[in-house]
Amino acid sequence: MAFNVMEHDMVPEHHLLSEKEADGVLAELRVGREQLPKIKSGDPAIRFLEEVVGEPIAEGRVIKVVRLSATAGVFVAYRVVVER
């Protein structure tokens, strides 16, 4: 990538969860992967994570998104990767 989108102030942290971590989060939230908000595999943050891990991120993987909020402090959301 010519520009590292993750360095922009408006882009929250994105973390690829392992399958074990994802299963734990889903069990804790009592939801299935199909109930999580979606993030497309072509999203610039996903493309950046693919460069970091060195391989494509498969559909169905869970991404942890950490946002800083003036009112909530730290807000954590989870998204599931879908095809473009």
C-alpha angles and dihedrals in degrees: 000000000000092000126036102227091190091069092063115107093229096053114090123219115277122200127185109225122216115241090255092051091046092051090050093050093047091049092048092049092040093227137119126236090255089062095057122095112263131244119191120237088234093059110123092236091054092047089052092050089051089057090049095050093037098231140068117280108237125231111267097036116133122237123199113216117198117195129183112226130190091217104031100033101216119011120193122199132174128217134185121226115242131181119272 
